[in-house]
Amino acid sequence: SAELCLLPALAALLPPLPGPGGPGPAEVGLGALPAELRAAVRALVGDLDSLFTALGLREESFAVGALSRVVAAELASYAPARNRRRTATNKASVIFVDRTLDLAGAVGHHGDNLAEKILSVLPKLPGHRTDVMVNMVELTALKTTDETCSIIAPGCLAQPNDPAAKALWESFMNLKQKEAVMEARRHLVEAASRENLPIKMSMGRVTPEQLSSYIQLFRNNLKALENHCGLLQLVLATVQTLKHPQTSKWDNFLAFERLLLQ
């Protein structure tokens, strides 16, 4: 059987659905639509039936979206289409998809982008919409398991006065996660070397634990902390994101979205 994916909700077929007080999307039928739209749906159904007749198709319809359900239901009950399905020999699955689902692209988990994960996983910086709170406790001698510890002021992603941090943030946005994490390690190693901290560069996969161990070298050196505070905030954001339980959910969402696209 063939699979035919149709996008019926073109510009003329995208009116707003009834708002509060009206029927919900699952309840909308042809009769609930404005007269002009009803005529457009009927014309579309007639054109589809003509196409399927020329192809000799006996279709089985599926719908994704409220308007698509209306079109599919109208096609299913269309008298000429019922007659055609009795005699047609070629089977086809027809999938009607609302174009409003294009909005899914704006809210999808698009991939291997560390910046996107950091912005989605870490809590928002109070008073800001595009920045996050970075827990800075790891750079202190405090011993606490409270992730919401408010004794130490939170860090953030915006580091306009730190060239290394700005370069690293560019990497977070433009590179794949694996490469971006390696950049974080490289910047951290270079900063530690300039401060003569006892760091040993290791090869292979970068882990949050490894980055944390490098960060600990700066903890007792106030001058090094001051010189590289912006960079350390971004690396801490990386560590906290990679350890966050939401990150594994993110990967599951991404896998599901790729499967859905297939």
C-alpha positions in Angstrom: 0.0 0.0 0.0 1.1 3.6 -0.7 1.3 6.3 1.9 0.1 9.7 0.9 0.7 12.7 3.2 -1.5 15.6 2.5 -1.4 19.1 4.0 -5.0 20.3 3.7 -4.9 23.3 5.9 -3.6 25.8 3.5 -3.7 29.5 4.1 -7.4 29.7 3.3 -8.1 26.8 5.7 -6.4 28.2 8.8 -9.1 30.1 10.7 -8.9 30.2 14.5 -10.8 27.4 16.2 -13.7 28.5 18.5 -12.4 30.0 21.7 -13.6 29.6 25.3 -17.2 28.6 25.4 -17.2 27.0 22.0 -16.5 23.3 21.2 -13.1 21.9 21.9 -10.8 20.9 19.1 -11.8 17.2 19.4 -15.5 18.2 19.1 -15.3 20.5 16.0 -17.3 19.2 13.1 -18.0 20.6 9.7 -21.1 22.3 11.0 -19.1 24.3 13.5 -17.0 26.0 10.8 -17.8 29.3 9.1 -19.8 29.0 5.9 -16.8 30.0 3.7 -14.6 27.4 5.3 -17.3 24.7 5.0 -17.4 25.4 1.3 -13.6 25.2 1.0 -13.5 21.9 2.9 -16.2 20.4 0.6 -14.3 21.6 -2.4 -11.1 20.1 -1.1 -12.9 16.8 -0.5 -14.3 16.8 -4.0 -10.9 17.4 -5.5 -9.3 14.7 -3.4 -12.0 12.2 -4.5 -11.3 13.1 -8.1 -7.6 12.5 -7.5 -8.2 9.2 -5.8 -10.6 8.1 -8.5 -7.9 8.8 -11.2 -5.4 6.8 -9.2 -7.9 4.0 -8.5 -7.3 4.2 -4.7 -9.2 2.8 -1.8 -8.0 4.9 1.0 -7.8 4.5 4.8 -7.7 8.0 6.3 -5.8 9.2 9.4 -5.8 12.7 10.8 -3.4 14.7 13.0 -5.1 17.9 14.1 -8.6 19.3 14.5 -9.1 20.6 11.0 -7.6 17.5 9.5 -10.2 15.4 11.4 -12.9 17.5 9.8 -11.5 16.9 6.3 -11.0 13.2 6.9 -14.5 12.7 8.3 -16.0 14.6 5.4 -14.1 12.5 2.9 -15.2 9.3 4.8 -18.9 10.2 4.5 -18.7 11.7 1.0 -21.1 9.6 -1.1 -19.0 9.4 -4.4 -16.0 8.5 -2.2 -17.9 5.6 -0.6 -18.9 4.3 -4.0 -15.3 4.6 -5.2 -13.9 2.7 -2.3 -16.2 -0.3 -3.1 -14.6 -0.8 -6.5 -11.1 0.6 -6.3 -8.3 -2.0 -6.2 -5.3 0.0 -5.0 -5.0 0.5 -1.2 -3.5 3.7 0.3 -3.1 5.2 3.7 -3.9 8.9 3.6 -2.6 11.1 6.5 -4.1 14.5 6.9 -1.8 16.9 8.9 -2.7 20.3 10.2 -0.1 22.9 9.2 -0.5 24.4 12.7 1.8 21.5 13.7 4.6 23.4 12.1 4.7 25.1 15.5 6.3 21.9 16.8 9.5 23.0 15.2 9.7 25.9 17.6 9.3 23.8 20.7 11.2 20.7 19.6 14.3 19.3 21.2 16.4 19.8 18.2 19.5 18.1 19.1 22.9 18.1 20.2 23.2 21.8 21.3 24.6 22.4 24.7 23.4 26.0 24.9 19.8 24.9 24.3 20.0 22.3 27.0 21.5 24.8 29.5 18.8 27.3 28.9 16.1 24.7 29.2 17.3 22.8 32.2 18.7 25.3 34.7 16.4 27.6 36.6 15.9 31.1 35.3 17.8 34.0 36.8 15.3 36.2 38.7 14.2 39.1 36.6 15.6 37.7 33.4 14.0 35.7 30.6 17.2 34.7 28.7 19.6 33.8 31.4 19.9 31.1 34.1 21.1 30.7 37.6 24.4 28.8 38.0 25.0 27.3 41.4 28.4 28.6 42.6 28.6 26.6 45.9 31.2 24.3 44.3 33.7 27.1 44.2 33.4 27.7 48.0 34.2 25.7 51.1 30.5 25.3 52.0 29.2 21.8 52.5 25.6 21.6 51.4 23.4 19.3 49.4 20.7 21.9 48.9 20.7 22.7 45.2 18.7 25.9 46.0 21.2 27.2 48.5 20.8 31.0 48.5 23.8 31.9 50.7 26.0 32.3 47.6 24.8 34.6 44.8 24.1 32.6 41.6 26.3 32.8 38.5 24.9 33.4 35.0 25.7 32.9 31.3 26.2 36.5 30.3 29.9 37.3 30.6 30.5 40.3 28.4 33.8 41.2 30.0 35.5 37.7 29.8 36.7 37.0 26.2 37.3 33.3 27.0 33.8 32.9 28.4 32.3 34.6 25.3 34.3 32.3 23.0 33.2 29.3 25.0 29.5 30.4 24.9 29.8 30.7 21.1 31.1 27.1 21.1 28.1 26.0 23.1 25.7 27.5 20.5 27.5 26.5 17.3 29.1 23.1 18.1 27.6 19.7 18.9 27.4 18.8 22.5 30.4 16.5 22.5 32.6 19.1 20.8 31.3 21.9 23.1 32.1 19.9 26.2 35.6 19.3 24.9 36.0 23.1 24.4 34.9 23.6 28.0 37.7 21.3 29.1 40.3 22.9 26.9 39.5 26.5 28.1 39.6 25.2 31.7 43.0 23.6 31.2 44.4 26.7 29.5 43.2 28.9 32.4 44.6 26.6 35.0 47.9 26.5 33.2 48.1 30.3 33.1 47.6 30.3 36.8 50.2 27.6 37.4 47.6 25.3 38.9 48.5 21.6 39.1 46.3 20.4 36.3 46.8 17.2 34.2 45.2 17.2 30.8 43.5 14.0 30.1 42.3 12.7 26.7 39.2 10.9 25.7 35.6 11.5 26.8 34.8 14.5 29.0 32.7 13.8 32.0 31.0 16.1 34.5 33.1 14.6 37.2 36.3 15.5 35.3 35.3 19.1 34.8 34.3 19.3 38.5 37.8 18.1 39.5 39.4 20.8 37.4 37.1 23.4 38.8 38.2 22.4 42.4 41.7 23.6 41.6 40.5 27.2 41.4 38.6 27.0 44.6 41.4 28.0 47.0 43.1 30.5 44.7 41.2 33.8 45.0 43.3 35.5 42.3 42.6 32.6 39.9 38.9 32.8 40.8 38.8 36.5 40.0 40.7 36.2 36.7 38.5 33.4 35.4 35.2 33.8 37.1 33.2 34.1 33.9 34.7 31.0 32.4 34.1 29.0 35.6 30.5 30.0 35.6 30.0 28.6 32.1 31.8 25.4 33.0 29.7 25.0 36.2 26.6 25.5 34.1 27.8 22.7 31.8 28.4 20.4 34.8 25.1 21.1 36.4 23.3 20.6 33.1 25.0 17.3 32.3 24.1 16.0 35.8 20.6 17.3 35.8 17.9 14.5 35.6 16.0 16.5 33.0 18.9 16.0 30.5 18.2 12.3 30.2 14.5 13.2 29.6 15.6 15.6 26.9 17.5 12.8 25.1 14.4 10.7 25.3 12.3 13.5 23.8 14.8 13.9 21.0 14.8 10.2 20.2 11.0 10.2 20.1 10.8 13.3 17.8 13.3 11.7 15.4 11.2 8.5 15.4 8.1 10.6 14.8 9.7 12.3 11.8 10.6 8.9 10.3 
